[in-house]
Amino acid sequence: MSARRRPMRYGHTEGYTAVCFDSSGRFIVTCGYDGDVRIWDGFDDDDPKSIRVGEKVLSVAVKDNRMVTAVSNNAIQSHSFPDGLPDGVLARFTAPPVHLDFSSSGGRVAAGASDFVIKMIAVDTLLQTTFIGHEAPVLSVVFDPKEKYLASSSCDGTVCIWDISSQSRVVSWPILPAVNDVKNARSPCRLSWQPGAGQYLAVPVNLAVRIFQRDTWTELADLTAEGITQAIATWSPCGRYLSAASANGQISVWDWETKSCRVTVNHEKGYGISAMAWNPLGNGQIAYTDNRGQLGLLEAVMISVDEKQTYEDLFDREVVGSPKWDHPTERGATEPDAHDDVDEDVPVLSRGRQRLLLFEDDSHDSVAAGSDVGVKTTELPSLPVSTPVYQGPLPTTQQKAFQPSSTPTHLSHRFMVWNFVAIARSYNDTEDSAIEVEFHDASVHHAIHVPNTLNHHLADVSAEALLLGCESSEQFPSKVQCLHFGSWDGTKEWLCDLPQGEELRALCLGGGWAAVASNIGLLRIFSIGGLQRQVMRLPGPVVALAGHRQHLLIAYHRGVGFDGEQNLAVLLLDVSDKGRSLIDGSPLPLSVKSYLVWLGFSLEGCPAYMDSAGQVCLLPGSIGNMWLPICDTRQHCKGSSDHYWLIGVQEVLQQIRCVSCKGSRFPPILPRPIVTVLPFQLPLCQLSTEKGQLEEQYWRSRLLSDRTKLANDGYCSDEHLENISQQQQESLMKLFALSCRAEREFRCIELAQLMAPVALPLAIKYASRARHRHLAERLGELARELARQAEESLERPPQVTTSADIPSPISGSRVSDTRSNKKLHPSKTGPEIKPLPAMAKPKQVCDKQFHTYLSFCRSIPKLQTAFQLWMEENRERMLSDKPDLDDEALLREGMSAFRALAATEKKSWNERAKASSSSYDTECKKRKQQQPGESAVKKTKMLDSRTAARLSAFAFKE
């Protein structure tokens, strides 16, 4: 077998270059680091069509009339072929995609990226399927010809086979050298399935190309060529020949039937081969590109003079079924008159051509029927028709357990945990392996350097201790190690071995306790000194743990999810001596097709979580076991591939502390990441309008004001809560003013019902000045009703309450468990948060404010309309004229008579009603001037001067 090498041609600028053929075999498509895709009409095309795609194009594939490219902007783009017109974005990654491949049917595209993720995209519906399992950037992906399996190679040193239907990993071979980035990989490791049935998978590994058997996944052979390292493997369209290319510029072709190397061609300048593709026509052409951007072509690789294939054996005699199709010389005397009637000028057909006549189109039937050959054909068996079968929703691969606020474990330098107390880093080098802990407050503890001899991969740190955990090895079981800072004896460290066969999956620290969860579904709770306190069975596989004081939050799989959804639930436990379940198996509401990325407590002790869609949710307790979305971090990202890595949540300041990650989900350890603060924002409607912003501000402030226990625990002062209450009243008054201007009086009443009683007089005054007399009357009735309810509450005997009756921040306990609502005292051993000093306010001032408000409500006169004034004056006259009328009939009669009045008379009655309104304002001013103890009133005014000044800006001005 021989091959002819064509001279190299300039294709792209220096750098990685990829190549492929289109389905017809006519066009050659190349891409490179210059960001262009070039379409060559044959190798000799002197003016190829150039299409600008992006900054760098890393891979290209063509199928029928569609072309897809992997671009350095983390996107998979689609173009029409051969026009090259943009057809949208198929998928996006969080890192640049490395390689992609079309399925044999052309309906799906598989792509692997540097973010360790493989995505399979349906071209028509854009439905995405994700394959997660690699622990390093993906090098290559390739579809099985039958579209049952997907093969991939990765920088983590493994070659994996994935089951497409179940998204599960069938087999994994750790046969490649492990690196941390694509640019550090020794070879791109381009895999290739044998065309047709896909019986064999070719994997280039070091000096050989390994061939694996389908389904059994056993290695059948190693194909080598003169000790050369192989990087790319590609099967020929017929499946008989296998070509491989190396980084030193050599291309080798093997005959799979004989396992022998038949062709060896060297690059004319010795440059490394970056990509290679066979012509699908089977004409023995191989197009290849080098790492300098040049395009080359090999011709006549498969065909030689002595190895030309004939058509003699294309059809079996049993299939044709007729002996009359045999060659005339083979029939002999058995059919002496077979060609008696055949024209001598018509050439005799060969046996192969005679057999082909059986499969010609209907247009040739007349020739076959008109001939006197006397062919007697038999009907071929019909092939079974495949009927589409609905397989139902596909199950989702369950999310693995993780440690919140940590980076992936496969990184040599990583964050083990980052919280409000400290930062724990892990360094795993060939020379040294250690764990460093840096505390934010040096008064809590000095920095710690711990040798990582046990290869710990899980960690949690609090003001009391450092908890570490490692997996088992051949010599040692899985271990839990704790360094207790507050121990007063000489030993501050304790170690515990888990039983044989039990692997550590998650751990956390709380107030005086530590918890660990294992792979067999057990939850073990230790005291901070190493005493085993409890062991219990979890309802499902653990995902993450989080602790705060005496509360333990557990996220676990409650079942199998479908169509990309995770089926998670949370369990909130009280691990004190009177332990109980506060939330028992409540489902965790994640975003659509997302997974959990962070789980923990706010600084004040409220459960919170974040999913992969960037949604941060809080469980405030004031609305039951309902999660409240407080922030969408994706709205703060500048790029589509940017993310935020969550550190913690602060309720008092209404802030989320996180790290911005550009083009990734995790921050690098060096340089030290900068902490970013994001504000709370409830996802209400019309946030771009003033009304929506005021509504969001009010309900967000209610989120904190409902947490009355915060002041008792010392997280915020009474003055801070008072400022929040004033902000609420300001927001309500601004909304009240907007509703008045929009003539929404019913909405004004709804807002007034949310106001504090001391703010109602200001609302009544604003309504009267804005000439909404009916609204002012309604507000007066509301104020009198509230005053009546307040007087009734004062007449009741006060109930004596203690601090133990104050509810816990987590109000998820059952109603029947009344004894469990006692206050949970924080641990005395480790001061997690320094409480703010509580500021007591004189009770006399509050009482005086309240009684002033009651006296104001009692003295509010009723505003009357023109009809009401007319009716009071004419009521007796109408009763004397018609004494048999009841109240309802009398009112109807009066309304008819008032409508019949002259216009001048109606105008006079309207003026009298306006005069009564102005006298009402004068009376309010006189009452204010006649109040005794003016100096005392100034000290105990209903709203301070700053608030009144802000609210006065909304007053009506003529």
N, C-alpha and C positions, 0 to 999 in steps of 0.2 A: 504494500500500500504506500502510495507516494502523496506528497502535498506540495503545493506551489505557494510561495509567500509573495504577496504584493508589497510594494514600497509603502512605508508609513506616510500618512497624510495629517496635516495640522487640523485639529478639531476644536480644541479649547485651550484656555490658558493653563499654565502649569498647576497641577493639583489632581485630586481624585477625579476620575472620569468614568462614567458608566455607559453601557451600550446594550441595545436590544434590537431585534427585528420586529416588524409588524407581522400580522397574521398571514398576509399574502406573500411574505418573503421578498417584497419588492423594495421596501424602504428600510434604511438603517437609521436608528434614532440614538443620539448621543446626548449627554448632559455633563456639565462640569462645574468647577468652582467659579467660573465667570458668571454664573447665574443664567446661562442660556441653554436652551434645548434646540438641537439642530436635527433637521429631517433631511436625510440624504436619499435621493432617488437613484439608488445604486452606489457602489463604491466609487465610481468614476465621476460622480456629480461634482462639477466645479463650482456650483452656486447653490449650496444647500439652504433650505429655509431655516431662518433663525428666529426663535421665539424667546422673548425675555420673560422669565418666570419669577425670579427673586434674586437675593444676594448670592446664594449658593444653592445648587441643585445636587442633591446627594444620591438620588436614585430615580429611575424612570422605567415605566412598563407600558406596553401598548397591547390592546386587545380590540380587534374589530375597528370600530370608529371612535374609540375613546383612548385617551392617553392620560396617565396619572403620574405625578411627580412628587417626590419628597423634598421639601424646601427647608432651608435653614431657619425659617421663621416659625418652625414647629407645626407646620401645616402640611396636609396632603391635598394637593390641588388637582383639579380635573380639567382637561382640555379636549376639544373635539380633534379628531384626526382624519386626514392630514392637514386640516385647515389651521389647527393650533389655537382656536378661539377659546377664551376662558369659559369654563362651565361650572365655576363655584369651587367651594372648599368641601372636601369629603369628611375630613376629621382634623382635629387639632390635638397636639400633645403638649406636655409641660416642658419638653426638651426637644431638640432637633430629631426628626425621624432619620433612621440610618438606611433602612432597606425596605422594599415593598415588592409584592408579587400579586399577579392576577390569578384567579382560579381558572380552571380549564373551561368552564362555561362562560366566564367573563362577567358573572353576576356579583362577584365579591372581590374585595381587595384586602390583603393582609399587609400590615406595616408594623415594624418594630422600631422603637425609639430609644434614646439615651436615658429616658426616665424609667427604664426597666419594664415598660408596659408594651404589650402587643395588642393591637386593635384589628378586628375584622369588620369591614364596612360593607353593607349591602349597597351596591352602586345606585339602584333605583330608589330605594326607600331611605337611604342614609342611616339605617339601623345599625348601631355599633355593638359589637361583642368584645369584651375585654378579657385577655388572658394574663393573669397576674401570677407570678411565681419566680421569675428571674430576679436575682439579687444584684444585678449589674446591667449596664447598657446592652441592648440587644444588637447582635451583629448581622444576622440575616434571618429571613423567614421564607418559607416555600410551601405551597399547597400540594397536597396529595392529589394526583390526577383524578381520583374518585371523589375528592372533596370530603373525605371522612376524617383525615388527619391533617395536622399542621405541624411542620417541623421548624425548629428555631435553634439558633446558636447564640451564645451570650458571652460577655466578658467575664462572667462569674465562673467560666470554665466548663459549662455544661452544654450538652446538646439535648433538647427536649422534644418529645412527641406529644402533641395535644390532641385530645378527642374534641372535634369541633362541636358536636351536638351537646355534650355535657360540660364543655369548657374545663375539663379536668386534664391533668398531666398523666399520660399513660406510662411513660418511661423517661428517665433522665440518665444521661451518660456523662460523668465527670472526666472528660478525656482531653479537654483543652486547657492551656495555661491560663490562669486567672489573672486579670488585670482590672484596673479601676476606671478605665476610659477607653473609648474606641480608638483614639489616636495612639494609645499605648499597646494595642493588640498586635501580635506578630503577624496575623493574617486576618482577612475579613471572613474566612470560613464560610464561603458560599456553598450551601447545600443544594442537592438536586435529586429529585425522584425520577425513576425510570419511566418514560412515557408509556401510555397505555394503561396497564393494570397497576402500575406503581408498585411492583413487587420488590424493588430494591431502592435503598436510600444511600447515596454517596456522600460521605463526610470527609473532607480534607483535613487530616490531622498530622502535623509535623511532616515526616518524610513519606507518608503513604496516604492513599485514599481508601478509607475503610468502607466496605459494603455491608449493609445490614439488611436482613430479611424482614419483610413486612409481617406484621401480626406477632410473629415469634420474637422479633427484635434481637435475633442472634447475629453475630458477626460472621460473614461467610468468607470474606477474602480481604487481603491488603494488596493494593496495587501500588507498586513503587517504580521509580525511574531514576536510576543512577544517583541515589542519595540526595535528591533535591526536595526541599521543603515545599509542599503543595498548599495553595491558598484558595483556589477556586476549582470546583468540580461541576461539570455539565454533561448530561446525557445527550446523545444524538437523537433526532426525531424518531428514528427507527428503533431505538433502544438497544442497539447492538454495540455501539461504540461509546466510550466514555473519555472525555477530554478533561485535562487538568492544567492549571497555570500556576506559576510560582512567582515569588517576589523578585527573583533574579532574571525574569524575562524568558523562561522556558515554557513551552507548551508541549504536552505529551498527550497522545491518543492511544487508548487500549482497545483491543478487541475483547469484549466481555466473554465471548464463547471460548476463546483460547486463553484468556487472562494474560495476554502478551502485549507488550508495548509495540505498536506498529509504526507510529510517527513521533518524531521529536524535532521540534523547530525552535530555534533561539531567536530572540528579539534582535533586530539588526544593530541596536545600540546597547543592548543589555539592560534596558529599563524594566522595572517591575510591571507585571500585568495587573491591572486593577479590575477589569471586567471582561467577560467573554460570553458569546452567544452563538448558537447554531442557527443556520437558516432553516426555517420550518419546512421548506420545500424538499429537504432531503437531498440537495445537490452537492453536499460535501463542503459547503462554505462555513467558515468560522470567522466572525467579526470579533475583534478584541481591541481594547484601549489600554494605554499605559498611564503611569502616574505623572506624565509630562503633558497630558492632554492630547496625545496623538491617536489616530485611528488606523488600524491594520486589518488585513484580510488574508485568510488562508483558503485556498481553493483545491478541489479534487482530493479531499482528505479521505473519503470512503471508497471512491471508485477507481479501479485500475483495469488494465486490459484483460488480465487473466482472472479477474474476480467479478466481471460483469454479471449481473443477475439476469436470468431468463424468466420467461413467464410460464415455463413448463410445469412448475409445481405450485402455481397460485391457487389452483382449484383441485379438490379431491374428486376422484372418479366416482366415489359413492354419492357425492352431492349431486353431480350431473345425472348419474343413474342410467345413462344410455351408452351401450358399447359402440353405437354408430358414430359417436363423437371422436372415436380413436382415429389415429393416423391411417390413411389407406394402406400403407405398407404393412401395418400391423394386422389388418383384417385378413389379408391373403385371399385364398380361394373361397372363403366362406361367403363373400359377397362379390361375385365376379362382375355384376352389372351395376355396381355402385355409381360409376361415373360415365355410364354410356351416353346419357342425355346431356352432359355438361359441355358447354362450349369450350372448344380447345383454346380460344383466346383468353378465357377467364383463368387467371392463375389459381392454382390450388392453394387453399388456405392452410396455414400451419395449424397444428393441434391447439396451440394456445389461442390463436385468433378464432378458431372454431368454437372454443369454449367461451370466449368473450361475447360471441354473438348471442348467447343465451341471456345476457344481461344488458343488451342494448336497449335504447329507448323505443317507444312505440313507432317512431318514424321509420325504423328499420324492419318493422315486422313484415312489410310487403316483400322485402328482399328475401327474408328467411322463408316466408310462406310460398313465394313464387318459385323458389328453387326446387329442383328435383332431388335434392339430397336425401329426402325422406327421413328427416329428423323426427324422432319421437321423444318429446320432452316429458319429464315428470315434474309435478308441482312441488316447489320447495316448501318446507314447513314454515308456517308463519311464526314470527317472533312475538314473544309476549309483550303486551303493551303495559307500560308502567303507569299505574294509577297514583296520583298524588295522595298522600295520606297525611292527615293532620296529626302532628305529634304532641300538640298541647304546649303549654308554656314550659320553657326550659328552666331547670333549677339554677340558682346562682351559687357560685363557689363561696363558701362561708369565709368571712373575714378572719384573719389570724389575730391572736392576742397581741397587744402592744402596750407599751408604757407611755402614758400621756406626757407631752412636752419632752419627747426624746426623738433622736434621729435614727435612721435605720442601723441595724446591728452589723451589717456587712462592712460598714465604713471603718477604716483603721483609726481615724480621729473623729469622734462623735460626741454629741451631748447625750448623756445618760438621763438627765432630768434638769429642768430649769423651772423654778417656781418662785414664790415670793420670799423664800428664805435663802436659797443658795442656788449655785450652778455646779453641777457635777459633770466633769468631762472625762472621757476615756481615751487613752493613747495606747495604741497597739502597734508597736514597731518590732522589727526583727531583733533589736538590741534591748528594748525596754518595753514593758507593759505596765501601765499605772493608771490610777484614778485620782483626779484632783478635784477638790471641793472648795469653792470660793463662796463665802457668805457675804450677802449684801450688807449686813450690819456686823461689823467686827466685834461688837460687844456680845453678840450671841455666841460666837466661837471663832477661833482663828482658822486660817486656811489649813486644809488637810491634804496630805499626799499619801495614798495607800497603794502599795504594790499589788498589781492584779495578777497574782500567781494562779488563782483559781479560774481565771477567764470569766469574770462576772460580766453579764450583759444586761442585767436589770438593776435599777437603783431608784431609791427615793430618799429624800432628805427633809428633815423638819428641824425645829429649834431644839429638839430633844435627842435625835439620833440620826444615823446614816444606815440605811438598810440596803444590802446588796444580795444578789441572787445569781446563780450560775446553773447551767445545764449539766447533766451527767456526762461522764467520759467512760472509757474502758476500765479505768482503775477506781474512779470515785463516783458516788451517786450525786444527785442534784443537791446543792447546799444553799442555806440561807445564813448570811453573816450580818451581824448588827454591831455598830459602834455607838454605845450609849454615852452621850456627852455629860449627862448630869449624874452619873454614877459616883457615889462618894467613897466607894471602896477602891481597891487597887486595880481591879479588873473592870475595864470598860467595854470589853468585846466578848461576844458569845457567838457560837456557831452551832447550827442544827442541820443534820442530814435528813433528807426526805427518804422514805422507804424505797427499796429497790423497784425500779420500773416506773417511778413517779417523777415526772418532769415539771419543773417550775415554769409557769406561764405568765403570772402577773403578781405584783406585790404593791403595798402602800403602807404609809405610816399615819397614825392618828394621835390623839391625846393620851399618851401612856400605853399604847398598844401598837401592834404590827400585824398585818394580814397578808397571807400568801395564798394563791390559787394554783392548782396543778392541772395536769392534762387528764386526770381521771375524774375530774369534777368535784374535788374536795376543796373546801375553804378552811384554812387553818389560821387561828387567831392566837397570837403570842402576847404576853405582856412585854413592856419595854425592857424588862430585865431578863427575858428569855423563858418565862414560865408559860407553858402551854395551857391556854384557857378554854378554847372551844375548837371543835372540828365539826363541820356540817357539810351536807351534800348540796351542791348548787343545782338549780333546775336545768341548766344547759351548759355548753362549753363557754368558758369565760372569755371575754374580750378585753376588759380593762377594769381596774380597781382604782378607787379614790377614797381618801379619808380626811375627816375634819373633826377635831375634838372627839366626840363619842359617836359620830355618824360614819358609816361605811356605805359607799355607793358602789354597786356592782352592775356592770353591763355584761350580758351573756346572750347567746343565741337561743331563742325560744322555739326555733324550728328552721326549716329550709325556706329560703326566699326564692322567688321566681322572677324572670325577666329583668335581671339586674338589680333587684331589690334585696336588701339585707333585712332579715327578720330578727330584730333585737328587742330586748326588754331590760328593764332596770329593777334593781332590788335595793331598797334603802333600809339599812339595819341600824339599830341602836345597840352598840357593843358594850354598854355599861353593865353593871351587875344586874339591873332589871332590864335585860335585853329584850327587844321586841322588834317586829317588822313594821316600819312606818309606811313604806310603799312595797307592796307585794306583787312583783311580776307585772308592772305597768309597761305597756309597749313603748318603745323609744321611737318617736316620730321623726325619722330622718327625711331628708329631701329625696326627690325622685331619683332613683338609680345612683344613690350616693352611699358612702360608708362612713363609719365613725372615725374621726381623727383626733379627738380630744375629749376627755371626761374628767371632771373634777368638781371642786366647790369654789364659790366665790370667796373673796377674802372675809366676808361676813358670815359664811357658812351656808350659802344657798346652792343646791345642785345645779350644774351647768354642763353643757356639752357643745361640741362643734362637729359638723359633718364635712365631707369632702367638697360639698357645694359652697362652702364658706358661710353657712348659716350658724349663728351662735344663739343658743336658746337657754332660758333660765327657768327654774321652777320656784317661783316666788312664794308659793304656799298660800297666798291670799286668794287664789282662784282655784284651790284644790290641786289635784294631781294633773294639772294642765301646764304644758311647757309654753313659755312665752318667748317669741322671737325678739331679740333685743338688738341684733346687728347683722348686717349682710356685708361681710368683708369683701366680697367680690365687687361691690360698688366702689370701693376705695382702691382697687387694683388698677394700675395704669395700663398694663398689657394683658392680653388674654391668657398668657402662660404664667402670669404672676400669681402668687398666693401669699397668705398670711399664716404664720406659724404661731399658734396661740400659746401664751404663757400663763395668764390669769385674768380674772374678772374682779372688778371693784364696784360694788353697788353704791356705796356712799358717794363716790365721785362720778359714778355712772360712766366708767371707762373700761376699755378692754386693752390689756397690755399684750402686745404681740410683736413679731419680727417680720418685716417685709422680705419676701424671697422672690427675687427676679428670675423668672424662667424655671422655677423649681418649687417643690413643696417644702423643702427643708433648708435651713440656713447652713452655710459652711462654718466650721469652727474658727477659722482664721480668714480674714481679720474678724475681730470680735463684732458680732452683729449689734446694731443699734436698735434699742427697744422703741417701738412706735405705739402711740396711744390713740385708740379709736373710740369715738363717743357712742353711747347708746342711741339707737334710733329705731322706734317701732315702725313696722312696715304698714303704715296707714295709707289711705288713698289721698291723692291730690296734695302731696307734700310740696309741690312747687308753688302752691297758693298760700296766702297768709292764713286762711282758715285751717288748712291742713297742718301747717307748721304749729299753730297755736294748739290745735287738738293733740298733736303728737307731744308737744311740750307738757301739756297738762297731764295726760295719762302716763307719760314717763315719770313725772314727778310723783304721781300717785303710787308708782311702783315702789318707791322708797318710803313714802310717808306711811304706807300700810305696814311697814316693818317696825312696829312700835317697840319690839324687843331690842332693836339696835341701840337705842339710847340706854336701856337697862344694862346691856352688856358692855357699854363704853365705846362702841364703834363710832358714834357721833353724839354731839352735845345737843342739849335742848335748843340752844340758839340756832344750830344748823337746821334742826327740824322746823323751827319757826320760820327761818328764811325760806325753806321749801314750801311751807304753807302760804307764805306771802306770794311766792311765785305762782302758786296755783290760783290764788285769787286774782292776781294780775292777768293771767291767761284767760280766766273765765270772764273777767270784765271786758277784756279786748274782744273776745268772742261775742259777748253780749252787745257791745257797740256795733260790731259788724252785722249782727243779726238785726239790730234796730234799723240800721241804714238800709238793709235789704228787705225791710218790712216783713221779717219772719218773727212775729210776736209769739207764736207757739214755741218756736225754738228758744226764744228768750226765757220763757217760763221753765223749759227744761234746763237751761243753764243756771237759772236762779235756784233751782232745786239742788244743784251741785255746790252752790256757794255756801260759805260759812255764814252763820246768822249775822255777824257783825258787818258783812259786806252787802247785805240786802238794802239798808238805807241808801247807800250810794247808787245801787241799781234803780231804786225807785226815783231818786232825784234825777238820774240821767234820763229815765223814761219820760218824766214830766217835762223836762227841759226840751226833749226831742219831740214834744207834742204827741206822745203816744199815751193818751189819757186812759184808754181802756187797758193797756198794758200796765200802767202805774196802779190802777185799781186792782188788777189781778195780783200784782206783786204785793200790794198792801194786804190782801186777803191771805196770801201765802205767809207773810211775816206774822200776821196775827195768829195763824194756825200753828206756826212754829213756836210762837211765844206761849200759846196755850199748852202745847206738848211739853215745853220746858217747865212751866209751872207745875204740871202734873208730876213730872219727874222729881221736882224738888219736894213735893208733898210726900212721896214714897220714902220709907225708911231706907237709909243707905246700907248697901251690902258691904260687909267688911271683907276685903280681899287681901291676900298675901302675895309675896313674890312668887310663891310656888304655883299660884293660879294663872300666872302670865303664860300664854301659849308659847310653844316652841316655834322657831322660825319655820320649821317644816310641819305644816298642818295636814299631813297626809295620813294621820292615824285614824283608826276607825272610831265611829261615834260611840260605840259601846265601851271603848277603852278609855273611860274618863280618868282613871288614875294615872294614865300614862302621859298626861299633859303637864307634868311638872317640869319646872325649869331644870335644864341640864347644866350642872355646874362645870366650868372648865377645869382642866387639870392644873394642879398647883405646881407641877414639876417643871414645866417649860412654858415661859411666857411667850405665846405665839404672837399676840397683838398687844400693844400697850394701849389700854383704854384711855379715852379722853376724859378729863374730869367733868362730872356732871354739874351743870349750873342750875341751881334751884331758883325758881321765880316766886315772888310773894303771892300768896293766895288771895290777899285782899284786893290786889289790882284786878285779878280775873273776876272776882265776885262783883266788884264795882262796875266793870265793863258789862257783865251779864245783866245786872239790874238796870243799867242805863239803857241797854238794848230793849229790855222788857217795857220800860216806861215809854220808849219811843214807839214800840209796836202798839201799845194801848191807845196812844194819842193820835194815831194815823186816822184822819177823817176819810170818808168815802167821797171820791170824785163822782159828780153827777153829770149826765148828759143833758142836752136840751129837752129831749122827750121826757126824761125823768123829772125835770123841773116843772114842765107843763103838766105832767100827770099828777104831781103832788098838789098843784094849785087847783086843778079841775076835777079832782077825784070825788069830792063831796057833791059837786053839782051833778056829775054823771050818775051817782048813786041815787040822788033824789029824783032824777028823771026816770031812771030804770032801776028800781030797788030789787028786782028779782034776779039781777045779774050776779054770777059768782066771780071770783077773782080772775079766772082765766078768760071768761067772756068779757069782763070789764077791761082787761088789758087789750084784747083784740079790738074792742070798741074804741078805746083811747087811741090806738095806733091808727085806725081808720080816720078818726077825727083830726089827729095831728098831721096826717098826710094831706088832708083837705084844707089846711090853713093856707093863707096867702103867703107869698114869698117874703114880703116885708115882715110879717109877723114871725115867720120861722127864723128870719135873720136876727130879730130881736132876742128870741129865746137862745139862739146860738151864742150871741154876745154875752148874755147872762151866764151861760155855762163856762165861757172863757174867763169871765170875771171871777167865778168861783174857783177856777184853777189857779189864777194868779193870787187870790187870797190864801189859797192853800200853801203856796210857796212862801208868802209873807208870814203866815202863821208858823211855818217851820223855822224861819229865821228868828222870829220873836222867841220861840221856845228855846232855841239854841242860846240866845242872848240872856234869857232869864234863868238859866240853869245855875244853881248855887255852887260855890266853890270852883270858880273858873280856873284857878291855878291847878287844882286837883284834876279837873277834867282834861286839861292839856297833857297831863302826865299819863292819863289813862284813856287817851283817845282810841277810837275803834281801829283806825289804821294810822300808821306813822306818817310823818310828813313826806318822806321819800315815796311811799306807796301812793299817797293821795296826789302827789304832784304828777306821778306817772299816769294815774287814772284820769286826772282832770284833762289830759290832752284829748280824751275821747268825748268830751262834753260837746253838746250841740252848739254851734256858733252860727248866728244869723249873718 
